[in-house]
Amino acid sequence: MSDQHHSRRTFVKTASTTAAAFTLTSAPALNVLGANERFTVGLIGSGSRGSTVLRAFMRLQSVKAIALCDVDPNQMTRDISRIEDAYDLKPQVTKNHRELLNNKDIDTVIIGTPDHWHTPLTIESLQAGKHVYCEKVASHNIKEGRALINAAKKYHKQTVQVGCHRRSYQTAQDAIQYIQEGKLGKVNMIRTATQQNRWEEYLMEPDEPNAPNNVDYDRWLGPAPLRLFNKLRFHKRWRGFYDFCNGYAGDLNVHLMDVVLYAMNNPYPKSVCATGGKFNFPPDKDMRDVPDALVGVIEYPDFIYHYMLNLGSGENVYQEIKPGVPHHYRSWVIEFMGSNGQLFADRVNMRVMPDEGRCEPYENLGHPEDPIYHVENFLNAIRDSQTPACPPDVHHAAATATHLMNISYRVGRKLYYNHVNEMCYQDADHKIPDNEANAQLGRIYRQGYELPVV
């Protein structure tokens, strides 16, 4: 695979064959396909997102889920019941992912863990001969992203799909096609915003001497630094800490950045500058080390990109694309600004506003939001030996932009980036390396949890 954009024509061709290959059903029907044609699936990370993706897989008749892995057995209870009800079997259940990967009956693995485990588990799964559907962001840092690309190339007989599923939605596809056909004219500025009233409680809680009973907390930490257990750094709340995540910009905006770069042929940044802070709670009582408000500006070769994160407001300040749409949809917004007009898109709606009649008004409203399209694309790619919609080399551009915004915020200055050697500099001519920023392009792995060698 090469670091290049996959055309919409390729995607549409893949999607059209997918429709014929897979059938949706409320409960998977057994014996519809031969045993050799069925995808046998195991899930690593049975939390809220992993469980959601597993349910999408299980809606397909061509899938049979047979195994679950989570360091906290309580997390697997609901998925155990779903598998038992759907297939009349007891799934393999384990806290050790290697036991799942050693199961030769499994050909496809879903990775739904926190971000810091995504790349190590994807590489190990490929080395075990499994196809992989990995949740975004697929890398915890830029060096991991490159390692993941190298692994996907080496183990090319297996297929890897990154779970940036919004690129497979009809709304995104329509917006991408409209821009790539030149209808919006020259696009020179793009804005995205993620705004939610996410007033989660991160007020100081004391560390605890022990993790909950039956939780393999050492394995949950994995490559991250050793810390005492704290419930605010555990289930769901891990997104507030850089040891385990890519910040809210990585958790939320990477979906929008993925669509933006898809439309603009997957470029890499020339420079990145981000600033922000923690404003939802008193600073001396807020445990997080990631900002809940952030503004980022990225210079690309042909356009400027602007990002705004605000977790203290659920209103979309840019454009109400469709009146009456719930805030859940309007809080994720993309605005493409072209010489012929502006294109606005949220999760399910798209609208074009012409500039002085230079293009025709256009809107496409109310498409369903469903990860099943991305799952279908992945399975179809495996079956027909095609490239999926979001392989690691394509995902790396959006992930890199997210990582660089986080690094710029943390070092407190503008970064100049050379995507050829994947290093940051203090100057646009790339003569003075930014050593402090470059130290954050990777991480130090805890002993026993090193990144697998490719």
Protein Blocks (a to p, Z undefined) as FASTA:
>chain_A
ZZddddfklmmmmmmmmmmmpccdfbdcehkbcfklpccdddehjafklmmmmmmmmmpm
kbccfbdcdfblklmmmmmmmmmmmnopacdddfbfklmmmmmkbmbdcdfbdfklmmmm
mmmmmmnopacdddddfbfbfklmmmmmmmmmmmmmbccddfbfklmpmklmmmmmmmmn
omnopafbdcddddddddbcfbdcdddfbdcehiafklmnmmmccddddfklmghklmmp
fklmgbjklmmmmmmmmmmmmmnoopacfbdcdddddfkbcfklcmbfbdfbdcdddddf
kbccdddddfkbfbdfkbcfbghiafklmmpccddddfkbccdddfkbccdddeehiacc
dddehiacdfklmmmmmmmmmmnopacfbdfklmmmmmmmmmmmmmmmmnopacdddfkl
opadfbfnlpaccfklmmmmpccddehiaccdZZ
